[in-house]
Amino acid sequence: MTNPARRSRSSVLRVASAASALLAAGLAMPATVAAHALSKSFESRLPLAVYLVGAAVAVALSFAFVLARNALAAPPADDGRRITVPRPVRTGLRAIGLIGWSWIVVQGIVGGETDAEVSRLFTWVYGWVGVALVSAFIFPLWTWLNPFATLHDVGARALRVAGISGLAPAHFPAALGRWPAVVGFAGVVWLELVAFGAGSRTLALVITGYTVFTLAMMAQFGKRSWTEHGEIFSVWFAVLGRLAPLALVQDGDARDGDDGLLRRRRFGSGLRESGWTAPDVVLIALATASILFDGLSQTQIWVSTFGLPAALPLTLILAGFAGLIAAAAMVVARLVGVPAAAAGLLPISVGYLLAHYGTYLLTAGQRIVIAVSDPLQQGADLFGTVHFEPSDAWLPPAIVWAIQFGAVVGGHMLGAWAGHAVAGADAAHPVRKSPGALRLRQVPFAVLMVALTTITLWSLGQALFISG
């Protein structure tokens, strides 16, 4: 019989080997600029300094308020209300996820290379942005959309029908926590920001390889265990779901969403629920850093400073930038506690996501009109829409900027409240019994949040670099 500890070590080695192979392949590719093509159409109607000062003052005052008032009251995380997602809806979402995955793979094998190919459309536009926003603001969509879980279930059922019994899954090492997902998330960030220019075949190959790896890990440790600790998107979307007004019931077998049972709560109250870990803090910090880096790297000032670096130097710049923000987040976590740091930073990250990528989703997402008319990108025109041109002309610039401003500042305001509320309620933190010491330790958190607010709004108001 195989030793479970040896099997676990072998799994970790496979993770490292796969990540190393992906990194080596990507470093051989040229880097890309303006990966998400932020639009120059949306510019502030007022001087940028007005917004920067206003944002910084708003966040600073929000911290002053919660520090002075000790505002720890919050709505209960679970008011007992339950709703059920109908089975046809769950089945339909599973089918959509599987169809999307199949479309990516097939198009990667036989399709052409155009701006409407679905690997980038489904991965970066609808997945990285669309599913993330739904997960944060509405409900855990990925629970049923997840094609990897669906493929696992289909394979397991096929084996049962064939009379083949699988091996009992190994115990997932508790010491690893969610670190496998954090490492994988860093790889996805690199793929997004450094190797975004890779063609559809390359991205389809990466997705196929990740699918094989994920199914192997589900077989090794069990679907639920790997989904909760190692599957990148499941872990990230679950963290985002802390904000949502609908969450999966955490009782017994309902955790995997098979019965479609959700609990209703007030928006943001999930930030006060237990279960935050150090990997969550790093994960949120990496997400925040990636959004900031993507915005900053598209500005004219950034390009004038760093030029257009190749993949290796760009990787080093990205690693240094993300590492700095992750280190700052961990310092804050040490001062105020992991739960407070995670609860305070998550709304900030979601605000950045909406501000930076909201227009990207609404504009680039229109390419599905082209994709359905030419599903394999080989010159077909099934519905006469293959020459459709996505446009952002219908988006009023003033309203877009107001939403961006509100998302950034609103995220910081909610983060200030949540961070202080959770820190004050964290019985495990050594300074819990000393409110004065706790307030003093939150000052670096306030400084970090004000600095991030200023940086992100500055980047949104800068002139963009347009290559070519």
VOMARPA-704843 format. One record per residue (C-alpha): residue number from 1; y, z, x. Coordinates in steps of 0.2 Angstrom, whole numbers, always signed. Layout:
N
TORDREN; NUM; Y; Z; X $
...
//
This chain:
468
TORDREN; 1; +0; +0; +0 $
TORDREN; 2; +17; -4; +6 $
TORDREN; 3; +28; +10; +11 $
TORDREN; 4; +43; +11; -1 $
TORDREN; 5; +55; +16; +13 $
TORDREN; 6; +49; +1; +23 $
TORDREN; 7; +52; -10; +8 $
TORDREN; 8; +69; -4; +6 $
TORDREN; 9; +74; -7; +24 $
TORDREN; 10; +66; -24; +23 $
TORDREN; 11; +78; -27; +8 $
TORDREN; 12; +93; -22; +17 $
TORDREN; 13; +89; -33; +32 $
TORDREN; 14; +87; -48; +20 $
TORDREN; 15; +104; -44; +13 $
TORDREN; 16; +112; -44; +30 $
TORDREN; 17; +103; -60; +35 $
TORDREN; 18; +109; -69; +20 $
TORDREN; 19; +126; -63; +22 $
TORDREN; 20; +126; -68; +41 $
TORDREN; 21; +120; -85; +36 $
TORDREN; 22; +133; -88; +23 $
TORDREN; 23; +147; -82; +35 $
TORDREN; 24; +141; -94; +49 $
TORDREN; 25; +140; -109; +38 $
TORDREN; 26; +157; -105; +31 $
TORDREN; 27; +166; -103; +47 $
TORDREN; 28; +161; -121; +52 $
TORDREN; 29; +171; -127; +37 $
TORDREN; 30; +190; -130; +37 $
TORDREN; 31; +200; -118; +28 $
TORDREN; 32; +211; -122; +13 $
TORDREN; 33; +229; -118; +8 $
TORDREN; 34; +235; -113; -10 $
TORDREN; 35; +217; -111; -16 $
TORDREN; 36; +222; -107; -34 $
TORDREN; 37; +237; -118; -34 $
TORDREN; 38; +250; -106; -41 $
TORDREN; 39; +264; -116; -50 $
TORDREN; 40; +282; -118; -44 $
TORDREN; 41; +287; -119; -63 $
TORDREN; 42; +287; -101; -66 $
TORDREN; 43; +302; -93; -57 $
TORDREN; 44; +313; -78; -62 $
TORDREN; 45; +329; -81; -71 $
TORDREN; 46; +337; -66; -63 $
TORDREN; 47; +338; -62; -44 $
TORDREN; 48; +322; -56; -37 $
TORDREN; 49; +330; -40; -30 $
TORDREN; 50; +334; -35; -48 $
TORDREN; 51; +315; -35; -52 $
TORDREN; 52; +310; -27; -36 $
TORDREN; 53; +322; -13; -38 $
TORDREN; 54; +318; -11; -56 $
TORDREN; 55; +299; -11; -53 $
TORDREN; 56; +300; +2; -39 $
TORDREN; 57; +311; +14; -49 $
TORDREN; 58; +300; +12; -64 $
TORDREN; 59; +284; +17; -54 $
TORDREN; 60; +293; +31; -44 $
TORDREN; 61; +300; +38; -60 $
TORDREN; 62; +283; +37; -69 $
TORDREN; 63; +276; +47; -54 $
TORDREN; 64; +290; +60; -55 $
TORDREN; 65; +287; +62; -74 $
TORDREN; 66; +268; +66; -72 $
TORDREN; 67; +271; +77; -57 $
TORDREN; 68; +285; +87; -65 $
TORDREN; 69; +277; +88; -83 $
TORDREN; 70; +258; +90; -77 $
TORDREN; 71; +254; +77; -90 $
TORDREN; 72; +235; +80; -91 $
TORDREN; 73; +232; +77; -109 $
TORDREN; 74; +223; +62; -114 $
TORDREN; 75; +213; +55; -128 $
TORDREN; 76; +194; +58; -128 $
TORDREN; 77; +184; +45; -120 $
TORDREN; 78; +171; +44; -134 $
TORDREN; 79; +176; +47; -152 $
TORDREN; 80; +158; +44; -158 $
TORDREN; 81; +162; +27; -167 $
TORDREN; 82; +148; +14; -164 $
TORDREN; 83; +147; -5; -167 $
TORDREN; 84; +133; -17; -164 $
TORDREN; 85; +135; -34; -157 $
TORDREN; 86; +125; -45; -169 $
TORDREN; 87; +109; -53; -161 $
TORDREN; 88; +115; -71; -164 $
TORDREN; 89; +130; -67; -154 $
TORDREN; 90; +120; -59; -140 $
TORDREN; 91; +108; -74; -140 $
TORDREN; 92; +122; -86; -140 $
TORDREN; 93; +131; -78; -125 $
TORDREN; 94; +114; -78; -115 $
TORDREN; 95; +112; -96; -119 $
TORDREN; 96; +130; -101; -114 $
TORDREN; 97; +127; -91; -97 $
TORDREN; 98; +111; -100; -94 $
TORDREN; 99; +118; -117; -99 $
TORDREN; 100; +133; -115; -87 $
TORDREN; 101; +121; -110; -73 $
TORDREN; 102; +110; -125; -76 $
TORDREN; 103; +125; -136; -77 $
TORDREN; 104; +131; -130; -60 $
TORDREN; 105; +115; -133; -52 $
TORDREN; 106; +111; -150; -59 $
TORDREN; 107; +129; -156; -56 $
TORDREN; 108; +127; -150; -38 $
TORDREN; 109; +111; -160; -35 $
TORDREN; 110; +116; -176; -43 $
TORDREN; 111; +134; -175; -47 $
TORDREN; 112; +150; -182; -39 $
TORDREN; 113; +165; -173; -31 $
TORDREN; 114; +180; -171; -43 $
TORDREN; 115; +193; -159; -48 $
TORDREN; 116; +183; -156; -64 $
TORDREN; 117; +166; -152; -57 $
TORDREN; 118; +160; -136; -65 $
TORDREN; 119; +154; -125; -50 $
TORDREN; 120; +172; -120; -46 $
TORDREN; 121; +178; -121; -64 $
TORDREN; 122; +164; -109; -70 $
TORDREN; 123; +164; -98; -55 $
TORDREN; 124; +183; -96; -51 $
TORDREN; 125; +192; -100; -67 $
TORDREN; 126; +181; -94; -81 $
TORDREN; 127; +171; -81; -71 $
TORDREN; 128; +182; -73; -58 $
TORDREN; 129; +197; -73; -70 $
TORDREN; 130; +192; -76; -88 $
TORDREN; 131; +176; -65; -89 $
TORDREN; 132; +186; -52; -78 $
TORDREN; 133; +200; -51; -90 $
TORDREN; 134; +189; -50; -106 $
TORDREN; 135; +179; -36; -97 $
TORDREN; 136; +195; -26; -94 $
TORDREN; 137; +204; -29; -110 $
TORDREN; 138; +190; -31; -124 $
TORDREN; 139; +172; -28; -121 $
TORDREN; 140; +157; -30; -108 $
TORDREN; 141; +155; -49; -110 $
TORDREN; 142; +145; -51; -94 $
TORDREN; 143; +131; -39; -101 $
TORDREN; 144; +125; -54; -111 $
TORDREN; 145; +133; -69; -102 $
TORDREN; 146; +124; -64; -85 $
TORDREN; 147; +112; -79; -81 $
TORDREN; 148; +103; -69; -67 $
TORDREN; 149; +97; -56; -80 $
TORDREN; 150; +92; -69; -92 $
TORDREN; 151; +82; -79; -79 $
TORDREN; 152; +74; -63; -74 $
TORDREN; 153; +69; -59; -92 $
TORDREN; 154; +63; -77; -95 $
TORDREN; 155; +52; -76; -79 $
TORDREN; 156; +45; -59; -84 $
TORDREN; 157; +41; -65; -101 $
TORDREN; 158; +32; -80; -94 $
TORDREN; 159; +22; -69; -82 $
TORDREN; 160; +17; -58; -96 $
TORDREN; 161; +11; -73; -107 $
TORDREN; 162; +1; -79; -92 $
TORDREN; 163; -7; -62; -90 $
TORDREN; 164; +0; -59; -73 $
TORDREN; 165; +5; -41; -70 $
TORDREN; 166; +19; -38; -58 $
TORDREN; 167; +20; -24; -45 $
TORDREN; 168; +29; -8; -49 $
TORDREN; 169; +47; -9; -43 $
TORDREN; 170; +52; +1; -27 $
TORDREN; 171; +64; +16; -29 $
TORDREN; 172; +82; +11; -25 $
TORDREN; 173; +89; +21; -10 $
TORDREN; 174; +101; +33; -18 $
TORDREN; 175; +111; +34; -1 $
TORDREN; 176; +115; +15; -3 $
TORDREN; 177; +124; +18; -20 $
TORDREN; 178; +135; +3; -24 $
TORDREN; 179; +138; -2; -6 $
TORDREN; 180; +127; -18; -8 $
TORDREN; 181; +138; -24; -21 $
TORDREN; 182; +154; -20; -11 $
TORDREN; 183; +147; -30; +4 $
TORDREN; 184; +143; -44; -8 $
TORDREN; 185; +160; -43; -16 $
TORDREN; 186; +168; -45; +1 $
TORDREN; 187; +158; -61; +4 $
TORDREN; 188; +163; -68; -13 $
TORDREN; 189; +182; -64; -8 $
TORDREN; 190; +179; -73; +8 $
TORDREN; 191; +171; -88; -1 $
TORDREN; 192; +186; -88; -13 $
TORDREN; 193; +200; -87; -1 $
TORDREN; 194; +193; -95; +15 $
TORDREN; 195; +180; -107; +10 $
TORDREN; 196; +187; -112; -7 $
TORDREN; 197; +188; -130; -2 $
TORDREN; 198; +170; -132; +0 $
TORDREN; 199; +163; -145; -12 $
TORDREN; 200; +153; -143; -27 $
TORDREN; 201; +136; -146; -18 $
TORDREN; 202; +140; -132; -6 $
TORDREN; 203; +146; -120; -20 $
TORDREN; 204; +131; -125; -30 $
TORDREN; 205; +119; -121; -15 $
TORDREN; 206; +127; -104; -13 $
TORDREN; 207; +125; -100; -31 $
TORDREN; 208; +107; -106; -31 $
TORDREN; 209; +104; -95; -15 $
TORDREN; 210; +112; -80; -23 $
TORDREN; 211; +101; -83; -39 $
TORDREN; 212; +85; -83; -29 $
TORDREN; 213; +91; -67; -19 $
TORDREN; 214; +96; -58; -35 $
TORDREN; 215; +80; -62; -44 $
TORDREN; 216; +70; -56; -28 $
TORDREN; 217; +80; -39; -28 $
TORDREN; 218; +77; -37; -47 $
TORDREN; 219; +59; -39; -43 $
TORDREN; 220; +60; -27; -29 $
TORDREN; 221; +70; -13; -37 $
TORDREN; 222; +70; -17; -55 $
TORDREN; 223; +82; -27; -66 $
TORDREN; 224; +93; -12; -71 $
TORDREN; 225; +93; -3; -55 $
TORDREN; 226; +99; -19; -45 $
TORDREN; 227; +111; -24; -59 $
TORDREN; 228; +119; -6; -58 $
TORDREN; 229; +120; -6; -39 $
TORDREN; 230; +118; -22; -30 $
TORDREN; 231; +122; -37; -42 $
TORDREN; 232; +140; -41; -37 $
TORDREN; 233; +147; -47; -54 $
TORDREN; 234; +138; -34; -64 $
TORDREN; 235; +145; -20; -54 $
TORDREN; 236; +163; -27; -53 $
TORDREN; 237; +164; -32; -72 $
TORDREN; 238; +157; -14; -76 $
TORDREN; 239; +171; -6; -66 $
TORDREN; 240; +184; -17; -74 $
TORDREN; 241; +176; -11; -91 $
TORDREN; 242; +182; +6; -88 $
TORDREN; 243; +199; +0; -96 $
TORDREN; 244; +191; -9; -111 $
TORDREN; 245; +191; -1; -129 $
TORDREN; 246; +173; -6; -131 $
TORDREN; 247; +159; +0; -119 $
TORDREN; 248; +140; +0; -119 $
TORDREN; 249; +132; +16; -125 $
TORDREN; 250; +125; +25; -110 $
TORDREN; 251; +110; +33; -119 $
TORDREN; 252; +93; +29; -114 $
TORDREN; 253; +87; +11; -115 $
TORDREN; 254; +104; +5; -122 $
TORDREN; 255; +111; +4; -105 $
TORDREN; 256; +106; -14; -102 $
TORDREN; 257; +114; -20; -118 $
TORDREN; 258; +98; -26; -126 $
TORDREN; 259; +102; -18; -143 $
TORDREN; 260; +120; -23; -143 $
TORDREN; 261; +126; -5; -146 $
TORDREN; 262; +144; -2; -141 $
TORDREN; 263; +155; +13; -142 $
TORDREN; 264; +173; +12; -147 $
TORDREN; 265; +187; +22; -137 $
TORDREN; 266; +205; +21; -134 $
TORDREN; 267; +211; +8; -121 $
TORDREN; 268; +211; +16; -104 $
TORDREN; 269; +202; +32; -109 $
TORDREN; 270; +187; +26; -99 $
TORDREN; 271; +196; +29; -83 $
TORDREN; 272; +194; +48; -86 $
TORDREN; 273; +175; +47; -88 $
TORDREN; 274; +164; +53; -74 $
TORDREN; 275; +154; +42; -62 $
TORDREN; 276; +167; +36; -50 $
TORDREN; 277; +161; +34; -32 $
TORDREN; 278; +168; +30; -15 $
TORDREN; 279; +161; +12; -16 $
TORDREN; 280; +171; +10; -32 $
TORDREN; 281; +187; +14; -23 $
TORDREN; 282; +183; +1; -9 $
TORDREN; 283; +178; -12; -22 $
TORDREN; 284; +195; -10; -31 $
TORDREN; 285; +204; -10; -15 $
TORDREN; 286; +196; -26; -10 $
TORDREN; 287; +200; -34; -26 $
TORDREN; 288; +218; -29; -25 $
TORDREN; 289; +219; -35; -7 $
TORDREN; 290; +211; -52; -12 $
TORDREN; 291; +224; -55; -25 $
TORDREN; 292; +239; -50; -15 $
TORDREN; 293; +232; -60; +0 $
TORDREN; 294; +230; -76; -11 $
TORDREN; 295; +248; -74; -18 $
TORDREN; 296; +256; -70; -1 $
TORDREN; 297; +246; -84; +8 $
TORDREN; 298; +253; -97; -3 $
TORDREN; 299; +272; -93; +0 $
TORDREN; 300; +282; -103; +12 $
TORDREN; 301; +287; -87; +22 $
TORDREN; 302; +268; -84; +25 $
TORDREN; 303; +265; -101; +31 $
TORDREN; 304; +280; -101; +42 $
TORDREN; 305; +273; -85; +50 $
TORDREN; 306; +255; -89; +52 $
TORDREN; 307; +254; -108; +50 $
TORDREN; 308; +238; -116; +43 $
TORDREN; 309; +225; -106; +52 $
TORDREN; 310; +207; -113; +53 $
TORDREN; 311; +192; -103; +45 $
TORDREN; 312; +189; -91; +59 $
TORDREN; 313; +207; -85; +62 $
TORDREN; 314; +210; -85; +43 $
TORDREN; 315; +194; -74; +41 $
TORDREN; 316; +201; -62; +54 $
TORDREN; 317; +218; -61; +45 $
TORDREN; 318; +210; -58; +28 $
TORDREN; 319; +198; -45; +36 $
TORDREN; 320; +213; -36; +44 $
TORDREN; 321; +224; -37; +28 $
TORDREN; 322; +209; -31; +16 $
TORDREN; 323; +204; -18; +29 $
TORDREN; 324; +221; -10; +29 $
TORDREN; 325; +222; -9; +10 $
TORDREN; 326; +205; -2; +9 $
TORDREN; 327; +208; +11; +22 $
TORDREN; 328; +224; +16; +13 $
TORDREN; 329; +214; +18; -3 $
TORDREN; 330; +201; +29; +6 $
TORDREN; 331; +215; +40; +13 $
TORDREN; 332; +222; +42; -4 $
TORDREN; 333; +204; +46; -11 $
TORDREN; 334; +202; +60; +3 $
TORDREN; 335; +219; +67; -3 $
TORDREN; 336; +217; +67; -21 $
TORDREN; 337; +199; +64; -24 $
TORDREN; 338; +188; +49; -27 $
TORDREN; 339; +189; +49; -46 $
TORDREN; 340; +208; +50; -46 $
TORDREN; 341; +210; +36; -33 $
TORDREN; 342; +198; +24; -42 $
TORDREN; 343; +206; +28; -59 $
TORDREN; 344; +224; +26; -52 $
TORDREN; 345; +220; +10; -43 $
TORDREN; 346; +210; +0; -56 $
TORDREN; 347; +225; -3; -68 $
TORDREN; 348; +235; -9; -54 $
TORDREN; 349; +221; -22; -49 $
TORDREN; 350; +220; -28; -67 $
TORDREN; 351; +238; -30; -68 $
TORDREN; 352; +238; -40; -53 $
TORDREN; 353; +224; -51; -59 $
TORDREN; 354; +233; -55; -75 $
TORDREN; 355; +250; -58; -66 $
TORDREN; 356; +243; -69; -53 $
TORDREN; 357; +229; -79; -62 $
TORDREN; 358; +234; -79; -80 $
TORDREN; 359; +243; -96; -79 $
TORDREN; 360; +229; -102; -67 $
TORDREN; 361; +216; -98; -81 $
TORDREN; 362; +227; -107; -94 $
TORDREN; 363; +230; -122; -84 $
TORDREN; 364; +215; -125; -73 $
TORDREN; 365; +204; -120; -88 $
TORDREN; 366; +209; -136; -97 $
TORDREN; 367; +198; -146; -85 $
TORDREN; 368; +183; -142; -96 $
TORDREN; 369; +190; -156; -107 $
TORDREN; 370; +186; -168; -93 $
TORDREN; 371; +170; -160; -88 $
TORDREN; 372; +162; -162; -105 $
TORDREN; 373; +166; -180; -105 $
TORDREN; 374; +159; -183; -88 $
TORDREN; 375; +146; -169; -86 $
TORDREN; 376; +139; -175; -70 $
TORDREN; 377; +155; -182; -63 $
TORDREN; 378; +148; -199; -60 $
TORDREN; 379; +161; -210; -70 $
TORDREN; 380; +155; -207; -88 $
TORDREN; 381; +168; -205; -102 $
TORDREN; 382; +158; -199; -117 $
TORDREN; 383; +173; -192; -127 $
TORDREN; 384; +187; -202; -120 $
TORDREN; 385; +195; -187; -111 $
TORDREN; 386; +190; -191; -93 $
TORDREN; 387; +208; -195; -89 $
TORDREN; 388; +215; -179; -97 $
TORDREN; 389; +228; -171; -86 $
TORDREN; 390; +230; -152; -87 $
TORDREN; 391; +248; -146; -89 $
TORDREN; 392; +257; -130; -90 $
TORDREN; 393; +273; -138; -98 $
TORDREN; 394; +269; -129; -114 $
TORDREN; 395; +271; -112; -106 $
TORDREN; 396; +289; -105; -107 $
TORDREN; 397; +293; -100; -89 $
TORDREN; 398; +304; -85; -95 $
TORDREN; 399; +289; -78; -105 $
TORDREN; 400; +277; -81; -91 $
TORDREN; 401; +288; -71; -79 $
TORDREN; 402; +290; -57; -92 $
TORDREN; 403; +272; -56; -94 $
TORDREN; 404; +269; -56; -75 $
TORDREN; 405; +282; -42; -73 $
TORDREN; 406; +275; -32; -87 $
TORDREN; 407; +257; -33; -81 $
TORDREN; 408; +262; -28; -63 $
TORDREN; 409; +273; -13; -68 $
TORDREN; 410; +263; -9; -83 $
TORDREN; 411; +247; -8; -72 $
TORDREN; 412; +256; +4; -60 $
TORDREN; 413; +263; +15; -74 $
TORDREN; 414; +245; +17; -82 $
TORDREN; 415; +238; +20; -64 $
TORDREN; 416; +251; +33; -61 $
TORDREN; 417; +246; +42; -77 $
TORDREN; 418; +227; +40; -74 $
TORDREN; 419; +227; +45; -56 $
TORDREN; 420; +237; +61; -60 $
TORDREN; 421; +227; +65; -75 $
TORDREN; 422; +210; +63; -66 $
TORDREN; 423; +216; +72; -51 $
TORDREN; 424; +221; +87; -61 $
TORDREN; 425; +205; +87; -71 $
TORDREN; 426; +193; +85; -55 $
TORDREN; 427; +185; +102; -54 $
TORDREN; 428; +176; +96; -38 $
TORDREN; 429; +192; +93; -28 $
TORDREN; 430; +196; +108; -16 $
TORDREN; 431; +214; +108; -22 $
TORDREN; 432; +211; +108; -40 $
TORDREN; 433; +216; +127; -42 $
TORDREN; 434; +232; +123; -33 $
TORDREN; 435; +244; +112; -43 $
TORDREN; 436; +257; +113; -30 $
TORDREN; 437; +246; +107; -16 $
TORDREN; 438; +239; +93; -28 $
TORDREN; 439; +256; +87; -32 $
TORDREN; 440; +260; +86; -13 $
TORDREN; 441; +244; +76; -9 $
TORDREN; 442; +249; +64; -23 $
TORDREN; 443; +265; +59; -14 $
TORDREN; 444; +256; +46; -2 $
TORDREN; 445; +248; +39; -18 $
TORDREN; 446; +265; +36; -26 $
TORDREN; 447; +272; +28; -10 $
TORDREN; 448; +257; +16; -9 $
TORDREN; 449; +259; +11; -27 $
TORDREN; 450; +278; +8; -25 $
TORDREN; 451; +274; -2; -10 $
TORDREN; 452; +261; -13; -18 $
TORDREN; 453; +272; -16; -33 $
TORDREN; 454; +286; -22; -22 $
TORDREN; 455; +275; -33; -12 $
TORDREN; 456; +266; -42; -27 $
TORDREN; 457; +283; -45; -36 $
TORDREN; 458; +290; -51; -20 $
TORDREN; 459; +276; -64; -18 $
TORDREN; 460; +277; -69; -36 $
TORDREN; 461; +296; -74; -34 $
TORDREN; 462; +294; -83; -17 $
TORDREN; 463; +295; -101; -14 $
TORDREN; 464; +277; -108; -13 $
TORDREN; 465; +271; -119; +1 $
TORDREN; 466; +265; -136; -5 $
TORDREN; 467; +255; -146; +7 $
TORDREN; 468; +254; -165; +8 $
//
